[in-house]
Amino acid sequence: MATAHSPTPVGTAQDPWEGGPAAGERSGTVPAVDVAGAARVRHPLRWLSVAALAVLAAQLVHFLVTNPHFEWGTVGSYFGAQVIGQGIATTIELTIVAMLIGIVGGVLVAVGRMSENRVLSAVCGTYVWFFRGIPVLVQLVFWYNLSALLPRISLGIPFGPEFVSGQTNSLITPLFAAILGLGLNEAAYMAEIVRGGLLGVDQGQSEAAAALGMGRARVLRRVILPQAMRFIVPPTGSQVINMMKATSLVSVIALADLLYTVQSIYNRTFETIPLLLVACLWYLVMTSVLYVGQSFIERYYARGSTRDTPQSFWDFAFFRRRDRPVPQAPAASPVAAPEREPREQEETR
């Protein structure tokens, strides 16, 4: 015989076995959501920011076009001049040589800092501390004036006979001083980049390779460095771009790079702004080419990694959004209906 039940109060959940609203909650199923009337979320602040940026861009274009002091005709005449091309060639050569010294020296210093030899680790750490602590411009001026400290430079046995010697002014040319200043300084920064990349590789990789009988040098060359490249390449690309811009500092030691060439021209013609615009445009062209190469190299070494693929240069140039993987919700496992308690079974009889 069924017992009498009191009416369910308003606002309370009904019995799940009677088909009330709490049935879905107790059974573990997700209630259906009506999305027929869903609307896109509006972002008025985004449109306001776009409008403000459009106004600023229009003002900038108007300023560049209507201001006669830019002298765009003079800029066009000097942009492809042969003397400017010679300065660009010097800038590129100096960037390549300094970065080669920096990368090779950085790898050696990074390995030395991670060495178990405390003396070697301390020496490499002192090198990084010294060259990172002194501005590049000061180092360039110091190397250029090295003859005031060492009139002669010689090679031979320490405290013994000399094999080769020469005057410092003849050996330390402006180009050689620029290579020393930029290359040695870059090696200190690259050492920290390489060391960070090596430390980013899981320690289990080294232990597994050592368990297979591989030596430490082979483990570093065949196991650790290939995996560390995806941590090393992005900051290295940024360092190459910074190095190309830092070559402009060598103009203080009278090395005929792009900036020094431009300065030598406008010191004669007094066309300062047009010649500086020529230098700016060429620096933008060279750094853009480097950025394209960096994006391709990053995407190559990011293959198979769990992180998102780096944004390519064309996505950045054309304001395209990066495609991000949509997280997939785990499949819901079927939830068994709860068994009725004996007391409820007796009440329904």
C-alpha positions in Angstrom: 0.0 0.0 0.0 1.4 3.3 -1.0 1.8 5.9 1.7 0.7 9.5 1.4 3.2 12.1 0.4 3.1 15.8 1.3 3.1 18.2 -1.7 6.5 19.4 -2.8 7.2 23.0 -1.7 7.7 25.6 -4.3 11.4 26.1 -5.1 12.6 22.7 -3.9 13.9 19.8 -6.0 11.4 17.0 -6.7 12.2 13.4 -6.4 14.4 12.2 -9.3 12.3 9.1 -9.7 9.2 11.2 -10.4 10.9 13.0 -13.2 11.6 16.2 -11.3 14.3 18.8 -12.1 16.8 17.1 -9.7 16.7 13.9 -11.7 19.5 15.1 -14.1 21.6 16.3 -11.2 21.5 13.0 -9.3 22.0 10.9 -12.4 25.1 12.8 -13.4 23.9 14.0 -16.8 24.4 17.6 -18.0 21.2 19.5 -18.5 20.6 20.7 -22.0 21.3 24.4 -22.7 19.2 26.3 -25.1 21.6 28.3 -27.4 18.9 29.3 -30.0 18.9 32.9 -28.7 22.6 33.2 -28.1 24.2 36.4 -29.5 27.8 37.4 -30.2 29.5 39.3 -27.3 30.0 42.9 -28.3 33.3 44.7 -27.7 32.8 48.4 -28.0 36.2 49.2 -26.6 37.9 47.3 -29.4 36.1 49.4 -32.0 37.0 52.6 -30.1 40.7 51.6 -30.0 40.6 50.7 -33.8 39.1 54.1 -34.5 41.7 55.9 -32.4 44.6 54.0 -34.1 43.1 54.8 -37.5 43.0 58.5 -36.7 46.6 58.4 -35.5 47.7 56.5 -38.6 46.0 59.0 -40.9 47.8 61.9 -39.1 51.1 60.0 -39.5 50.6 59.5 -43.2 49.6 63.1 -43.6 52.7 64.2 -41.8 55.0 62.1 -43.9 53.4 63.2 -47.2 52.9 66.9 -46.6 56.1 67.8 -44.7 58.6 69.1 -47.2 61.6 68.7 -44.9 61.7 64.9 -45.4 62.9 65.5 -49.0 61.7 62.1 -50.3 63.4 62.9 -53.7 66.8 63.1 -52.0 66.0 59.9 -50.1 65.2 58.1 -53.3 68.4 59.3 -55.0 70.7 58.1 -52.2 68.8 54.9 -51.4 70.4 52.9 -54.2 73.7 54.8 -54.3 76.9 52.7 -54.6 78.5 54.3 -51.5 75.5 53.3 -49.4 75.8 49.8 -50.8 79.4 49.6 -49.6 78.4 50.6 -46.1 75.6 48.0 -46.1 78.2 45.3 -47.2 80.4 46.3 -44.2 77.5 46.1 -41.8 76.5 42.7 -43.0 80.1 41.3 -42.9 80.6 42.7 -39.4 77.3 41.1 -38.3 78.2 37.7 -39.7 81.7 37.6 -38.2 80.7 38.9 -34.8 77.8 36.5 -34.5 80.0 33.5 -35.5 82.5 34.5 -32.8 79.6 35.0 -30.4 77.9 31.7 -31.1 81.1 29.6 -31.0 82.4 31.3 -28.0 79.0 31.2 -26.3 78.8 27.5 -26.6 82.3 27.0 -25.2 81.7 29.3 -22.3 78.3 27.7 -21.6 79.8 24.2 -21.5 82.6 25.5 -19.3 80.1 27.1 -16.8 78.3 23.8 -16.6 81.5 21.8 -16.1 82.3 20.0 -12.9 85.7 21.6 -12.9 85.2 24.4 -10.4 88.1 26.5 -11.7 86.9 26.3 -15.3 83.4 27.1 -14.2 84.6 30.1 -12.2 86.7 31.4 -15.1 83.7 31.2 -17.5 81.4 32.8 -15.0 83.9 35.7 -14.6 84.0 36.1 -18.3 80.2 36.4 -18.6 80.1 38.8 -15.6 82.9 41.0 -17.0 81.7 41.4 -20.6 78.0 41.7 -19.8 78.7 44.4 -17.2 80.6 46.8 -19.5 78.7 48.6 -22.3 79.5 47.7 -25.9 80.5 51.2 -26.8 83.0 51.4 -24.0 84.5 48.1 -25.2 84.8 49.3 -28.7 86.6 52.5 -27.7 88.9 50.5 -25.4 90.0 48.0 -28.1 90.5 50.9 -30.6 92.8 52.6 -28.1 94.6 49.5 -27.0 97.9 50.8 -28.3 98.0 53.3 -25.4 98.2 50.3 -23.1 100.2 47.9 -25.2 102.4 49.5 -27.8 103.5 46.1 -29.0 101.8 42.8 -29.2 103.8 39.6 -29.3 103.2 35.9 -29.4 105.6 33.4 -27.8 106.4 31.3 -24.7 105.2 33.0 -21.5 108.3 34.6 -19.8 110.3 33.3 -22.7 111.3 34.1 -26.2 108.9 35.9 -28.6 108.1 34.3 -32.0 106.0 37.0 -33.6 105.5 40.7 -32.6 104.2 43.8 -34.1 103.0 47.3 -33.5 99.5 47.5 -31.9 98.4 50.4 -34.2 99.2 48.2 -37.2 97.4 45.1 -35.8 94.3 46.7 -34.2 92.6 48.3 -37.1 89.1 49.7 -36.8 87.6 46.6 -38.3 89.5 44.3 -36.0 88.6 46.4 -33.0 85.0 46.2 -34.0 85.1 42.5 -34.4 86.8 42.1 -30.9 84.4 44.4 -29.2 81.2 43.0 -30.7 82.2 39.3 -30.8 83.5 39.0 -27.3 80.5 40.9 -25.9 78.1 38.7 -27.8 79.8 35.5 -26.6 78.9 36.5 -23.0 75.2 36.8 -23.9 75.1 33.7 -26.1 76.7 31.7 -23.2 73.7 32.4 -21.0 71.3 31.7 -23.9 73.0 28.3 -24.6 73.2 27.5 -20.9 69.5 28.1 -20.5 68.7 25.9 -23.5 70.9 23.1 -22.2 69.2 23.3 -18.8 65.8 23.2 -20.4 66.4 19.6 -21.6 65.2 17.0 -19.2 68.0 15.4 -17.1 66.6 11.9 -17.9 67.8 12.3 -21.5 71.4 12.5 -20.3 70.9 9.6 -17.9 69.3 7.4 -20.6 72.1 8.2 -23.0 74.8 7.5 -20.4 73.1 4.2 -19.6 73.5 3.2 -23.3 77.3 3.7 -22.9 77.6 7.1 -24.7 80.3 9.5 -23.6 79.6 13.0 -22.3 80.8 14.7 -25.4 78.7 12.4 -27.6 75.6 12.9 -25.3 76.0 16.6 -25.6 76.4 16.5 -29.4 73.8 13.9 -30.3 71.2 14.1 -27.6 71.2 17.4 -25.6 72.1 20.0 -28.2 69.4 18.9 -30.8 66.7 19.0 -28.2 68.0 22.3 -26.8 67.9 24.0 -30.2 64.2 24.9 -30.0 65.0 26.8 -26.8 68.2 28.4 -28.2 67.1 29.4 -31.7 64.4 32.1 -30.9 66.7 34.2 -28.6 69.6 33.7 -31.0 67.6 35.1 -33.8 66.8 38.1 -31.7 70.5 38.5 -30.9 71.3 38.5 -34.6 68.9 41.3 -35.2 70.3 43.2 -32.2 73.8 42.7 -33.5 72.9 44.1 -36.9 71.6 47.2 -35.2 74.6 47.3 -32.7 77.0 47.6 -35.6 76.0 51.3 -35.9 78.1 51.8 -32.8 81.3 51.2 -34.7 80.9 54.6 -36.4 82.6 56.1 -33.3 85.8 54.4 -34.2 85.7 55.5 -37.9 84.6 52.2 -39.4 82.8 52.8 -42.7 79.5 51.0 -41.9 76.1 52.1 -43.0 75.7 54.8 -40.4 79.2 56.2 -40.8 78.8 56.3 -44.5 75.5 58.3 -44.1 77.2 60.6 -41.6 80.1 61.3 -43.9 77.6 62.3 -46.7 75.4 64.6 -44.7 78.4 66.3 -43.1 79.3 67.5 -46.6 75.8 68.1 -48.0 74.0 69.1 -44.8 71.0 66.9 -45.8 70.8 65.3 -42.4 67.2 64.1 -42.3 67.0 62.5 -45.8 70.3 60.6 -45.2 69.2 59.4 -41.8 65.9 58.2 -43.4 68.0 56.2 -45.9 69.8 54.5 -43.0 66.5 53.8 -41.2 65.0 52.3 -44.3 67.9 50.0 -45.0 68.1 48.9 -41.4 64.4 48.0 -41.6 64.9 46.1 -44.8 67.8 44.0 -43.3 66.1 43.3 -40.0 62.9 42.3 -41.8 64.8 39.8 -43.9 66.4 38.4 -40.7 63.0 38.2 -39.1 61.7 36.1 -42.0 64.6 33.7 -41.7 64.1 33.5 -37.9 60.4 32.6 -38.3 61.2 29.7 -40.7 64.0 28.4 -38.4 61.8 28.5 -35.3 59.0 26.6 -37.0 61.5 24.0 -38.2 62.8 23.3 -34.7 59.3 23.5 -33.1 58.2 20.4 -35.0 56.9 17.7 -32.7 56.8 19.9 -29.6 53.8 20.2 -27.5 53.8 24.0 -27.5 52.0 26.1 -30.1 53.8 26.6 -33.4 55.5 30.1 -33.5 53.8 32.8 -35.5 55.2 33.1 -39.0 56.3 36.4 -40.5 53.4 36.5 -42.9 50.9 36.0 -40.1 52.5 39.0 -38.4 52.7 41.1 -41.5 49.1 40.6 -42.6 47.6 40.7 -39.1 46.4 37.1 -39.3 45.5 35.3 -36.1 47.4 32.3 -35.1 45.3 29.1 -35.3 45.1 27.6 -31.9 44.0 24.0 -31.3 40.6 23.7 -29.8 40.7 21.7 -26.6 38.7 18.5 -26.9 36.4 17.7 -23.9 36.9 14.2 -22.6 34.2 11.7 -23.5 31.6 11.5 -20.8 31.5 8.0 -19.3 28.0 6.6 -18.8 26.7 7.1 -15.3 24.7 4.3 -13.8 21.4 5.2 -12.2 21.6 5.0 -8.4 19.8 2.0 -6.9 16.7 2.7 -4.9 16.9 2.3 -1.2 14.8 -0.4 0.4 12.7 2.2 2.2 11.8 3.9 -1.1 10.9 0.5 -2.6 8.5 -0.2 0.2 6.8 3.2 -0.1 6.1 2.7 -3.8 4.3 -0.7 -3.2 
